[in-house]
Amino acid sequence: WRQEAAQGVAEVFTPNATRAQELSAEAQQAALAQLGAEYQSAGAGGFDRFVNGLNRLPRPLLAFGTLALFGYAMVDPDSFGRRMVGLNLVPEPLWWLLAAIVGFYFGAREAHYFRFRPVAAPPATAAVTEENPALEDWRAARG
């Protein structure tokens, strides 16, 4: 009881660092739990599924649009040339803005799927093997 009394008196003058860390960890865990509860969703509703479907359209549309441009260039080269001259008149900063918007859009989607990908299973542990006296003798002989 003397040691406990001395410890209690000591904590009056110097704080208990271990207890302070425990309280800090508890507060952080409580904050994380609250934050996690705020962002939990009840599941994807109809609107969420619709928007996810829309989000899958840009890449195929870009691919098919590029193929359509090749077809258009072969069918009507003069009209295609006039439109390409028009695109050439677009100021360069506007192209940079378009590239930034498209890059951030696709980058954010990839980051979302990267963050929420399934976690890989932990590697399997090696099976416990029996002792092998011959192997131990061989290892001892090798030094």
C-alpha positions as CSV (number, residue, x, y, z in Angstrom):
1,W,0.0,0.0,0.0
2,R,3.0,2.3,0.5
3,Q,4.0,1.9,-3.1
4,E,0.5,2.8,-4.3
5,A,0.4,5.8,-2.0
6,A,3.8,6.9,-3.2
7,Q,2.7,6.5,-6.8
8,G,-0.4,8.5,-6.1
9,V,1.6,11.3,-4.6
10,A,4.0,11.2,-7.5
11,E,1.2,11.5,-10.0
12,V,0.1,14.7,-8.4
13,F,3.4,16.3,-9.4
14,T,4.1,14.4,-12.7
15,P,1.4,13.0,-14.9
16,N,1.2,9.3,-15.5
17,A,2.4,9.1,-19.1
18,T,1.1,5.6,-19.7
19,R,-2.4,6.5,-18.6
20,A,-2.3,9.7,-20.7
21,Q,-1.4,7.5,-23.8
22,E,-4.2,5.1,-23.0
23,L,-6.7,7.9,-22.7
24,S,-5.4,9.4,-26.0
25,A,-5.7,6.1,-27.8
26,E,-9.3,5.6,-26.4
27,A,-10.3,9.1,-27.6
28,Q,-8.8,8.4,-31.0
29,Q,-10.6,5.1,-31.3
30,A,-13.9,6.7,-30.3
31,A,-13.4,9.5,-32.9
32,L,-12.6,6.9,-35.6
33,A,-15.6,4.8,-34.7
34,Q,-17.9,7.9,-34.9
35,L,-16.4,8.9,-38.2
36,G,-16.8,5.4,-39.6
37,A,-20.5,5.3,-38.4
38,E,-21.1,8.6,-40.3
39,Y,-19.9,7.2,-43.6
40,Q,-21.5,3.8,-43.5
41,S,-24.1,3.4,-46.1
42,A,-27.1,1.2,-46.0
43,G,-26.3,-0.1,-49.5
44,A,-26.6,1.0,-53.0
45,G,-30.1,2.2,-53.9
46,G,-31.6,2.6,-57.3
47,F,-30.0,6.0,-57.8
48,D,-26.6,4.8,-56.8
49,R,-26.8,1.9,-59.2
50,F,-27.9,4.3,-62.0
51,V,-25.0,6.7,-61.4
52,N,-22.5,3.8,-61.2
53,G,-23.9,2.7,-64.6
54,L,-23.4,6.2,-66.0
55,N,-19.9,6.2,-64.7
56,R,-19.1,3.2,-66.8
57,L,-20.0,5.0,-70.0
58,P,-17.1,7.5,-70.6
59,R,-14.4,5.0,-71.5
60,P,-16.4,3.0,-74.1
61,L,-17.8,6.2,-75.5
62,L,-14.2,7.6,-75.9
63,A,-13.0,4.4,-77.6
64,F,-16.0,4.2,-80.0
65,G,-15.8,7.9,-80.6
66,T,-12.2,7.6,-81.6
67,L,-13.1,4.8,-84.0
68,A,-15.9,6.9,-85.4
69,L,-13.5,9.7,-86.1
70,F,-11.4,7.4,-88.2
71,G,-14.4,6.3,-90.1
72,Y,-15.6,9.9,-90.5
73,A,-12.1,10.9,-91.8
74,M,-12.3,8.1,-94.5
75,V,-15.9,8.9,-95.5
76,D,-15.7,12.7,-95.8
77,P,-12.0,13.9,-95.6
78,D,-12.8,17.5,-96.5
79,S,-15.4,18.0,-93.7
80,F,-13.1,16.1,-91.3
81,G,-10.2,18.4,-92.2
82,R,-12.3,21.6,-91.6
83,R,-13.3,20.3,-88.1
84,M,-9.7,19.5,-87.3
85,V,-8.7,23.0,-88.3
86,G,-11.4,24.2,-85.9
87,L,-10.0,22.1,-83.1
88,N,-6.6,23.5,-83.8
89,L,-8.0,27.0,-83.1
90,V,-8.9,26.0,-79.5
91,P,-6.5,27.8,-77.1
92,E,-3.9,25.6,-75.4
93,P,-5.0,26.5,-71.9
94,L,-8.4,25.2,-72.6
95,W,-6.9,21.8,-73.7
96,W,-4.9,21.8,-70.4
97,L,-8.2,22.4,-68.5
98,L,-9.9,19.6,-70.3
99,A,-7.0,17.2,-69.6
100,A,-7.0,18.1,-65.9
101,I,-10.8,17.5,-65.6
102,V,-10.6,14.2,-67.4
103,G,-7.5,13.2,-65.5
104,F,-8.9,14.0,-62.1
105,Y,-12.2,12.2,-63.0
106,F,-10.6,9.0,-64.0
107,G,-7.9,9.3,-61.3
108,A,-10.5,9.8,-58.6
109,R,-12.4,6.7,-59.8
110,E,-9.2,4.6,-59.8
111,A,-8.3,5.9,-56.4
112,H,-11.7,5.0,-55.1
113,Y,-11.4,1.4,-56.3
114,F,-7.8,1.2,-55.1
115,R,-8.8,2.2,-51.6
116,F,-11.8,-0.2,-51.4
117,R,-10.2,-3.3,-53.1
118,P,-10.5,-6.5,-51.2
119,V,-7.7,-7.3,-48.8
120,A,-5.5,-10.2,-49.7
121,A,-5.5,-13.2,-47.5
122,P,-2.5,-13.5,-45.2
123,P,0.2,-15.9,-46.4
124,A,-0.2,-19.4,-45.1
125,T,2.2,-20.4,-42.3
126,A,4.6,-23.2,-42.9
127,A,3.5,-26.5,-41.5
128,V,5.3,-27.6,-38.3
129,T,7.7,-30.4,-39.3
130,E,9.2,-33.2,-37.2
131,E,12.8,-32.9,-36.0
132,N,15.2,-34.5,-38.3
133,P,18.4,-35.7,-36.5
134,A,20.2,-36.5,-39.8
135,L,19.6,-32.9,-41.0
136,E,20.7,-31.5,-37.7
137,D,23.9,-33.6,-37.8
138,W,24.6,-32.4,-41.4
139,R,24.1,-28.7,-40.4
140,A,26.4,-29.2,-37.4
141,A,29.0,-30.8,-39.6
142,R,28.9,-27.8,-42.1
143,G,29.6,-25.4,-39.2
